[in-house]
Amino acid sequence: MKATILIFLAFLLAGCARTPTSDFVQGTIRIVAPVEKAPGRVPGVLDDGGTIVFTMRDATGKIFDVYVDHHLGTKTPGAIYLFAHPTERGSVCVKNEAEFRKIVRLE
């Protein structure tokens, strides 16, 4: 009887174990790895001084526009923004760039 209870508890605890995630999470934004270049979209450099823009798709199929800030007069050179150009409303600055670069494989 004790063996049955121990086996039951072992399965119960194994089911409660949390699997580490490799997703990028910031606030309500979740980017699920693996991430790939969105098909049909060409990366580019904008004529604002050199901001790099590319589009990616995560494992759930969500599309994200990514901007690496290099526009003239920027106070955040090299900062990564999601959704919109750093000077536009709706852009979100990535707070943990190291984690984002690891998930997206920007290195």
CORRAVEN-V382068 format. One line per field, one symbol per residue. phi: phi as a letter, one per 30 degrees, with the letter a starting at -180 (. if undefined). A space follows every 10 residues. Layout:
phi = ???
This chain:
phi = .ddddddedd dddddddcdd ccdcbbicdb ccddcbdddi ccdacddckk dcbabbbcdc jdcbdbbcdb deidcbdidc bciaeeccdj dbdddcdddd ddddidd
